[in-house]
Amino acid sequence: MPSEIRLAFAHPSERSMATAAPGPLDRISLRDHIVEVEIGAFQAERGTTQRICFNVVVEVAPLPKDLDDDVDRILSYDKVTEAIAHELAAERLNLLETLAERVAERILLEHQAVRAFVRIEKLDRGPGALGVEVVRSKDQISHLKGEEDRPHPRLMYLSNAAIDSDNLTSWIDQMECRKRPLILCVGTHPLTVPTTGHKWTQRRIDLLAIEQNAWRLAAKDDRCVVVSTRTELDWAMKNRQICVWAPSKIVLDAVEGPSAPPSNSVALAAWFASTFAAGEMIVLGGDLPDNPGVPLRSVSVEQAQL
């Protein structure tokens, strides 16, 4: 028991050696890599940054005998720091557990990597370091695919006039028959939205008004399922489910969020389309935004021919 307690607080390199499977494996390590980021589930952790410290050990297959001192044939330290930077840039996270898991999985996508130990600690949340550690092996992440395997959806923005049109079902029928998965976006509901005179509280209220409208659309067609997370969207696209985007979580968790306010709902939808690498965006009953970052066309509700 004492040795187990010692190992629990030891550096991941010691954990790696103590739990290694039979057979030779090499190890590379990253110690005390400190990054300042916005992370955390508490409201006090939003809008501010804090220091987090990474200690990572990667067990790798032995180097080939004909390595010839070639840096391009090894798993370099840069791959570890790049995995950290990539996951920190992907979206704002609440949990260190989620970040550690994603960093480990990204490292293990490298050909040579066999097992990854990732310890992350918050340095500014208490008198000591508060952290988590995960251990993942290659066989645990065999289900993962690269970014190139993600579908490129077709996104359709529906104005309130389009949502209330008698042709709504037929438009969805037409879009459903096409090859790319379909994501629907909407603006705020037609009722008056409260105003606060405060930028950040108004942002929340405007996002909630869009989500209320998403549920209003879902009530009109049972095929339309309201989703709010990247995980739900990825699953839905792969399984050909029609989604209606509820924007609050993805917008609030974005590391580089949209420049347009939620009240400019077409521009918000265009930002979302670009972040999900949409193949096309159709605006049904709305004005086109400037610099949308995705192929985009506008169709009037009265003359819609999709």
C-alpha positions as CSV (number, residue, x, y, z in Angstrom):
1,M,0.0,0.0,0.0
2,P,2.7,2.6,0.8
3,S,4.3,2.1,-2.6
4,E,0.9,2.5,-4.3
5,I,0.4,5.8,-2.5
6,R,3.9,7.0,-3.4
7,L,3.2,6.1,-7.0
8,A,-0.1,8.0,-7.0
9,F,1.9,11.3,-6.4
10,A,5.0,10.3,-8.3
11,H,5.9,11.7,-11.7
12,P,4.1,9.8,-14.6
13,S,7.4,8.4,-15.7
14,E,7.5,6.4,-12.5
15,R,3.9,5.2,-13.0
16,S,4.9,4.2,-16.5
17,M,7.8,2.1,-15.3
18,A,5.9,0.5,-12.5
19,T,3.0,-0.6,-14.7
20,A,4.9,-1.4,-17.9
21,A,3.9,-4.6,-19.8
22,P,6.6,-7.2,-20.6
23,G,8.8,-6.3,-23.5
24,P,11.0,-3.2,-24.3
25,L,9.4,0.2,-24.7
26,D,11.1,3.6,-24.9
27,R,9.7,6.7,-23.2
28,I,9.6,10.4,-24.0
29,S,8.5,12.9,-21.4
30,L,7.4,16.5,-21.0
31,R,7.8,18.0,-17.5
32,D,6.3,21.1,-16.0
33,H,4.9,22.5,-19.2
34,I,2.9,25.5,-18.0
35,V,0.2,27.2,-20.1
36,E,-2.1,30.0,-19.2
37,V,-5.7,29.3,-20.4
38,E,-9.4,29.9,-19.6
39,I,-10.7,26.6,-18.2
40,G,-13.1,25.5,-15.4
41,A,-16.7,24.8,-14.6
42,F,-17.3,27.6,-12.1
43,Q,-18.7,31.0,-13.2
44,A,-15.7,32.6,-11.5
45,E,-13.4,30.8,-14.0
46,R,-15.1,32.3,-17.0
47,G,-13.6,35.3,-18.6
48,T,-10.2,34.9,-16.9
49,T,-7.2,32.7,-17.3
50,Q,-5.2,30.5,-14.9
51,R,-2.0,28.5,-15.1
52,I,-2.2,24.8,-15.7
53,C,0.8,22.5,-15.7
54,F,1.3,19.4,-17.9
55,N,3.4,16.4,-17.2
56,V,3.3,13.8,-20.0
57,V,5.0,10.5,-20.6
58,V,4.6,8.6,-23.8
59,E,5.6,5.0,-24.2
60,V,6.8,4.4,-27.7
61,A,7.8,1.5,-29.8
62,P,11.6,1.0,-29.9
63,L,13.4,3.0,-32.6
64,P,14.3,1.2,-35.8
65,K,17.9,0.2,-36.2
66,D,18.3,2.1,-39.4
67,L,17.1,5.4,-37.8
68,D,20.2,7.3,-39.2
69,D,19.6,10.1,-36.7
70,D,16.6,11.2,-38.7
71,V,14.2,13.4,-36.7
72,D,11.3,12.8,-39.1
73,R,11.2,9.1,-38.1
74,I,10.6,9.6,-34.4
75,L,7.8,10.8,-32.2
76,S,9.2,14.2,-31.3
77,Y,8.6,16.4,-28.3
78,D,6.9,18.8,-30.6
79,K,4.1,16.3,-31.2
80,V,3.3,16.3,-27.5
81,T,3.2,20.1,-27.1
82,E,1.3,20.4,-30.4
83,A,-1.4,17.9,-29.1
84,I,-1.8,20.1,-26.0
85,A,-2.0,23.3,-28.0
86,H,-4.5,21.7,-30.5
87,E,-6.9,20.6,-27.7
88,L,-6.6,23.9,-25.9
89,A,-7.5,25.8,-29.1
90,A,-10.4,23.5,-30.1
91,E,-12.8,24.7,-27.5
92,R,-13.1,26.0,-24.0
93,L,-13.4,23.1,-21.6
94,N,-14.9,22.9,-18.1
95,L,-13.0,19.8,-16.9
96,L,-9.3,18.9,-16.6
97,E,-10.4,15.3,-17.0
98,T,-11.8,16.0,-20.5
99,L,-8.7,17.9,-21.5
100,A,-6.4,15.1,-20.3
101,E,-8.4,12.5,-22.2
102,R,-8.3,14.4,-25.4
103,V,-4.6,15.2,-25.2
104,A,-3.8,11.5,-24.5
105,E,-6.0,10.4,-27.5
106,R,-4.4,12.9,-29.9
107,I,-0.9,11.7,-28.9
108,L,-1.9,8.1,-29.4
109,L,-2.9,8.8,-32.9
110,E,0.8,9.0,-33.6
111,H,2.1,5.8,-35.2
112,Q,4.8,5.0,-32.6
113,A,2.8,5.9,-29.5
114,V,1.8,2.9,-27.4
115,R,0.6,4.3,-24.1
116,A,0.2,7.9,-22.8
117,F,0.2,9.3,-19.2
118,V,-1.1,12.8,-19.0
119,R,-1.2,14.7,-15.7
120,I,-2.7,18.2,-15.6
121,E,-2.7,20.5,-12.5
122,K,-4.3,23.8,-11.8
123,L,-1.8,26.0,-10.1
124,D,-3.9,29.0,-9.1
125,R,-7.1,27.5,-7.6
126,G,-5.8,26.8,-4.1
127,P,-2.8,26.5,-1.8
128,G,-1.5,23.5,-3.7
129,A,-1.7,22.0,-7.2
130,L,-5.1,20.5,-8.0
131,G,-5.0,18.0,-10.8
132,V,-6.0,14.8,-12.6
133,E,-4.0,12.1,-14.4
134,V,-5.2,9.7,-17.1
135,V,-3.5,6.7,-18.6
136,R,-4.6,5.6,-22.1
137,S,-3.3,2.9,-24.5
138,K,-3.4,2.6,-28.2
139,D,-6.1,-0.2,-28.1
140,Q,-8.4,2.0,-26.1
141,I,-8.6,4.7,-28.9
142,S,-8.8,2.4,-31.9
143,H,-12.2,3.8,-32.6
144,L,-10.9,7.3,-33.2
145,K,-10.7,8.8,-36.7
146,G,-8.7,11.7,-38.0
147,E,-10.1,15.1,-38.8
148,E,-10.2,14.2,-42.5
149,D,-12.9,11.6,-41.7
150,R,-15.4,14.2,-40.3
151,P,-18.4,14.8,-42.6
152,H,-18.8,18.2,-44.2
153,P,-22.5,19.0,-43.6
154,R,-24.9,21.1,-45.5
155,L,-26.3,23.8,-43.2
156,M,-29.6,25.6,-43.8
157,Y,-30.6,28.7,-42.0
158,L,-34.4,29.1,-41.6
159,S,-35.9,32.5,-41.0
160,N,-39.1,32.7,-38.9
161,A,-41.1,33.1,-42.1
162,A,-39.6,29.8,-43.4
163,I,-40.3,28.0,-40.1
164,D,-44.0,29.1,-40.3
165,S,-44.3,28.4,-44.0
166,D,-46.6,25.6,-45.2
167,N,-43.6,24.4,-47.4
168,L,-41.3,23.7,-44.4
169,T,-41.8,19.9,-44.6
170,S,-41.2,19.8,-48.3
171,W,-38.0,21.9,-48.0
172,I,-36.6,19.5,-45.3
173,D,-37.6,16.6,-47.6
174,Q,-35.5,18.0,-50.4
175,M,-32.5,18.6,-48.2
176,E,-32.7,15.3,-46.5
177,C,-32.4,13.5,-49.8
178,R,-29.0,15.0,-50.6
179,K,-25.7,13.3,-49.8
180,R,-24.3,15.5,-47.0
181,P,-25.7,15.5,-43.5
182,L,-28.1,18.3,-42.7
183,I,-27.9,20.8,-39.9
184,L,-30.6,23.5,-39.4
185,C,-30.0,26.8,-37.8
186,V,-32.5,29.5,-36.7
187,G,-32.7,33.0,-35.4
188,T,-34.5,34.3,-32.3
189,H,-38.1,33.5,-31.8
190,P,-40.8,36.0,-33.0
191,L,-41.7,37.2,-29.5
192,T,-40.0,40.2,-27.9
193,V,-36.7,39.4,-26.4
194,P,-35.8,41.1,-23.1
195,T,-33.1,43.7,-23.2
196,T,-30.7,44.2,-20.3
197,G,-28.4,47.0,-21.4
198,H,-25.5,44.7,-20.4
199,K,-23.3,43.1,-23.1
200,W,-22.7,39.7,-21.5
201,T,-26.1,39.1,-20.0
202,Q,-27.7,40.2,-23.3
203,R,-25.6,37.7,-25.1
204,R,-26.9,34.9,-22.9
205,I,-30.5,36.0,-23.4
206,D,-30.2,36.2,-27.2
207,L,-28.6,32.7,-27.3
208,L,-31.5,31.3,-25.2
209,A,-34.0,33.0,-27.6
210,I,-32.4,31.1,-30.5
211,E,-32.6,27.9,-28.6
212,Q,-36.3,28.5,-27.8
213,N,-36.8,28.9,-31.5
214,A,-34.9,25.7,-32.2
215,W,-37.4,23.8,-30.0
216,R,-40.3,25.6,-31.9
217,L,-38.9,24.2,-35.1
218,A,-38.4,20.7,-33.7
219,A,-42.1,20.7,-32.7
220,K,-43.1,21.1,-36.4
221,D,-41.1,18.1,-37.7
222,D,-40.2,15.0,-35.7
223,R,-37.1,14.4,-37.8
224,C,-35.5,17.6,-36.4
225,V,-33.6,16.9,-33.2
226,V,-32.2,19.8,-31.1
227,V,-28.5,19.3,-30.3
228,S,-26.1,21.5,-28.4
229,T,-22.7,19.7,-28.2
230,R,-20.0,18.8,-30.6
231,T,-20.3,15.1,-29.6
232,E,-24.0,15.1,-30.4
233,L,-23.4,16.8,-33.7
234,D,-20.6,14.4,-34.7
235,W,-22.8,11.4,-33.9
236,A,-25.8,12.9,-35.7
237,M,-23.9,13.6,-38.8
238,K,-22.4,10.2,-39.0
239,N,-25.8,8.6,-38.5
240,R,-27.7,10.9,-40.9
241,Q,-29.9,12.5,-38.3
242,I,-31.2,16.0,-39.0
243,C,-30.0,18.4,-36.3
244,V,-31.3,21.8,-35.1
245,W,-28.4,23.7,-33.6
246,A,-28.8,25.1,-30.0
247,P,-25.9,27.5,-29.9
248,S,-25.2,28.4,-26.3
249,K,-22.7,25.8,-25.3
250,I,-20.6,25.8,-28.5
251,V,-20.6,29.6,-28.6
252,L,-19.7,30.1,-24.9
253,D,-17.1,27.4,-25.0
254,A,-15.4,28.6,-28.2
255,V,-11.8,29.7,-27.7
256,E,-12.2,32.1,-30.7
257,G,-15.9,32.9,-30.7
258,P,-17.9,34.6,-33.3
259,S,-17.3,38.3,-33.8
260,A,-21.0,38.9,-34.6
261,P,-23.5,39.1,-31.7
262,P,-26.2,36.4,-31.4
263,S,-28.8,39.0,-32.5
264,N,-27.1,38.7,-36.0
265,S,-28.2,35.1,-36.2
266,V,-27.3,34.6,-39.9
267,A,-23.7,35.7,-39.2
268,L,-23.7,33.4,-36.1
269,A,-24.8,30.5,-38.3
270,A,-22.1,31.3,-40.8
271,W,-19.5,31.2,-38.1
272,F,-20.8,27.9,-36.9
273,A,-20.8,26.6,-40.5
274,S,-17.1,27.5,-40.9
275,T,-16.1,26.0,-37.6
276,F,-17.7,22.7,-38.7
277,A,-16.2,22.9,-42.2
278,A,-19.7,22.9,-43.8
279,G,-19.7,22.1,-47.5
280,E,-22.5,24.6,-48.1
281,M,-24.8,27.0,-46.3
282,I,-28.2,28.0,-47.6
283,V,-30.0,31.0,-46.1
284,L,-33.8,30.6,-46.5
285,G,-35.3,34.0,-45.9
286,G,-32.4,36.1,-44.6
287,D,-29.6,38.5,-45.7
288,L,-26.2,37.1,-46.4
289,P,-23.4,38.1,-44.0
290,D,-20.1,39.6,-45.1
291,N,-17.1,37.2,-45.3
292,P,-19.0,34.1,-44.3
293,G,-16.0,31.7,-44.6
294,V,-18.1,29.0,-46.3
295,P,-19.9,28.6,-49.7
296,L,-23.2,30.4,-49.2
297,R,-26.3,31.3,-51.1
298,S,-29.6,33.0,-50.2
299,V,-33.1,31.9,-51.3
300,S,-36.3,33.8,-50.7
301,V,-39.1,32.1,-48.9
302,E,-41.6,33.0,-51.6
303,Q,-39.4,31.6,-54.5
304,A,-37.6,28.8,-52.7
305,Q,-36.2,26.2,-55.1
306,L,-33.7,24.2,-53.2
